[in-house]
Amino acid sequence: MKLVIGGSTGYVSTELIRQGLPNPAITSIVALGRREVQAPAESGAFAAKLRSVVVDDFENYSDSVKKELEDADACIWTIAVTPMNLQTLPFEETVKISRDYATVAIRTLDSLHTKQGAPLRFLYMSGHFAPRSIDEVPEQLKTHGMIKYGLVRGEAETLILGYGEQSNGAVQACVVKPGLIDSPSRPKREIPGLPHIELTDIAAALLSQVVHGFEKDTLSNDDMVRIGQKALAEQKA
Ligand SMILES: NC(=O)c1ccc[n+]([C@@H]2O[C@H](COP(=O)([O-])OP(=O)(O)OC[C@H]3O[C@@H](n4cnc5c(N)ncnc54)[C@H](OP(=O)(O)O)[C@@H]3O)[C@@H](O)[C@H]2O)c1
């Protein structure tokens, strides 16, 4: 499987690359980012599976970037403005980065996918509280002044799933809605109503889903804990 990871340098994508490189089902990883990324030192010979591709414009891919994306089997899209960085950018930039970059990616990968009989799998990372309509806005977003942001993430979910539905089976789309992603490298945070998942578990769950197929179109935090822990236990066995 040729796997594209959108956002090569982030917290989750770094773990996806670490776990993905030794995975025998994954033959290559194309990591898209605005900066170069290196394989972790522990990857050894598997480092050769990683192709770091620097993208200057995520709304208009250059021909050389498109060449790297040809016939990808799956993509895990992690690029977004996270709540922590929300105040650092104008809102229009947040919309572009969190919604439009993902829709351009699914459309571009689909147009470059020529494998017959094997759909492209596209997984969009969203968040637990992201509502798909104004009626679903949870109290937590209202309290923290994040209604508009949440709705943009929810709109991205709808657009990505809609793209899959309208593709006549050419693209399988999935949205994941994690809570707080914990790891030993980060101080543990608590936000009322937000569940937790370990970084190792979520990365294992996402990789398992793109390799074996999506269990359903929207995966909750609990789904990913279950899928990720099962995948890691199977790897140990
Ligand atoms: N971490 C959590 O606890 C958590 C919880 C729930 C949901 N999520 C969701 O999971 C996804 C991944 O989260 P994360 O924690 O891994 O985020 P992260 O560490 O902030 O990584 C985000 C990635 O997006 C890239 N990016 C951001 N702005 C960009 C831009 N303007 N152009 C190109 N690339 C850009 C970053 O590149 P640079 O390194 O160059 O900035 C990085 O590779 C996000 O959708 C997030 O909302 C995360």
The ligand as an SDF file (V2000), in Angstrom:
LIG
                    3D

 48 52  0  0  0  0  0  0  0  0999 V2000
   -3.6840   16.5330   19.4910 N   0  0  0  0  0  0  0  0  0  0  0  0
   -4.8890   16.2980   19.9950 C   0  0  0  0  0  0  0  0  0  0  0  0
   -5.0880   16.0740   21.2240 O   0  0  0  0  0  0  0  0  0  0  0  0
   -6.0810   16.2560   19.0640 C   0  0  0  0  0  0  0  0  0  0  0  0
   -7.3340   15.9780   19.5980 C   0  0  0  0  0  0  0  0  0  0  0  0
   -8.4400   15.9000   18.7620 C   0  0  0  0  0  0  0  0  0  0  0  0
   -8.2890   16.1130   17.4030 C   0  0  0  0  0  0  0  0  0  0  0  0
   -7.0620   16.3810   16.8860 N   0  0  0  0  0  0  0  0  0  0  0  0
   -6.9550   16.5960   15.4350 C   0  0  0  0  0  0  0  0  0  0  0  0
   -6.0050   15.7090   14.8820 O   0  0  0  0  0  0  0  0  0  0  0  0
   -5.3140   16.3390   13.7960 C   0  0  0  0  0  0  0  0  0  0  0  0
   -3.8120   16.2900   14.0510 C   0  0  0  0  0  0  0  0  0  0  0  0
   -3.5570   16.9160   15.2980 O   0  0  0  0  0  0  0  0  0  0  0  0
   -2.0810   17.1480   15.8330 P   0  0  0  0  0  0  0  0  0  0  0  0
   -2.1880   17.2740   17.3000 O   0  0  0  0  0  0  0  0  0  0  0  0
   -1.1380   16.1750   15.2120 O   0  0  0  0  0  0  0  0  0  0  0  0
   -1.7980   18.6030   15.2220 O   0  0  0  0  0  0  0  0  0  0  0  0
   -0.3860   19.3300   15.0280 P   0  0  0  0  0  0  0  0  0  0  0  0
    0.6830   18.7180   15.8360 O   0  0  0  0  0  0  0  0  0  0  0  0
   -0.6530   20.7900   15.2140 O   0  0  0  0  0  0  0  0  0  0  0  0
   -0.0590   19.0230   13.4950 O   0  0  0  0  0  0  0  0  0  0  0  0
   -0.7640   19.6380   12.4960 C   0  0  0  0  0  0  0  0  0  0  0  0
   -0.0630   19.4130   11.1690 C   0  0  0  0  0  0  0  0  0  0  0  0
   -0.6790   20.3180   10.2510 O   0  0  0  0  0  0  0  0  0  0  0  0
    0.3460   21.0950    9.6460 C   0  0  0  0  0  0  0  0  0  0  0  0
   -0.1140   22.4250    9.3450 N   0  0  0  0  0  0  0  0  0  0  0  0
   -0.6750   23.3210   10.1860 C   0  0  0  0  0  0  0  0  0  0  0  0
   -0.8970   24.4740    9.5300 N   0  0  0  0  0  0  0  0  0  0  0  0
   -0.4630   24.2780    8.2520 C   0  0  0  0  0  0  0  0  0  0  0  0
   -0.4230   25.0890    7.0910 C   0  0  0  0  0  0  0  0  0  0  0  0
   -0.8420   26.3550    7.1040 N   0  0  0  0  0  0  0  0  0  0  0  0
    0.0870   24.5600    5.9570 N   0  0  0  0  0  0  0  0  0  0  0  0
    0.5360   23.3040    5.9310 C   0  0  0  0  0  0  0  0  0  0  0  0
    0.5290   22.4750    6.9920 N   0  0  0  0  0  0  0  0  0  0  0  0
    0.0340   22.9770    8.1320 C   0  0  0  0  0  0  0  0  0  0  0  0
    1.4700   21.1450   10.6580 C   0  0  0  0  0  0  0  0  0  0  0  0
    2.6670   21.4930    9.9960 O   0  0  0  0  0  0  0  0  0  0  0  0
    3.8170   22.3630   10.7360 P   0  0  0  0  0  0  0  0  0  0  0  0
    4.5420   21.3770   11.6170 O   0  0  0  0  0  0  0  0  0  0  0  0
    4.6360   22.8550    9.6150 O   0  0  0  0  0  0  0  0  0  0  0  0
    3.1260   23.4290   11.5340 O   0  0  0  0  0  0  0  0  0  0  0  0
    1.4320   19.7210   11.1860 C   0  0  0  0  0  0  0  0  0  0  0  0
    2.1030   18.8520   10.2950 O   0  0  0  0  0  0  0  0  0  0  0  0
   -5.8850   17.7510   13.7090 C   0  0  0  0  0  0  0  0  0  0  0  0
   -6.9420   17.7600   12.7960 O   0  0  0  0  0  0  0  0  0  0  0  0
   -6.4310   17.9920   15.1000 C   0  0  0  0  0  0  0  0  0  0  0  0
   -7.4690   18.9520   15.1230 O   0  0  0  0  0  0  0  0  0  0  0  0
   -5.9530   16.4540   17.6800 C   0  0  0  0  0  0  0  0  0  0  0  0
  1  2  1  0
  2  3  2  0
  2  4  1  0
  4  5  1  0
  4 48  2  0
  5  6  2  0
  6  7  1  0
  7  8  2  0
  8  9  1  0
  8 48  1  0
  9 10  1  0
  9 46  1  0
 10 11  1  0
 11 12  1  0
 11 44  1  0
 12 13  1  0
 13 14  1  0
 14 15  2  0
 14 16  1  0
 14 17  1  0
 17 18  1  0
 18 19  2  0
 18 20  1  0
 18 21  1  0
 21 22  1  0
 22 23  1  0
 23 24  1  0
 23 42  1  0
 24 25  1  0
 25 26  1  0
 25 36  1  0
 26 27  1  0
 26 35  1  0
 27 28  2  0
 28 29  1  0
 29 30  1  0
 29 35  2  0
 30 31  1  0
 30 32  2  0
 32 33  1  0
 33 34  2  0
 34 35  1  0
 36 37  1  0
 36 42  1  0
 37 38  1  0
 38 39  2  0
 38 40  1  0
 38 41  1  0
 42 43  1  0
 44 45  1  0
 44 46  1  0
 46 47  1  0
M  CHG  2   8   1  16  -1
M  END
$$$$
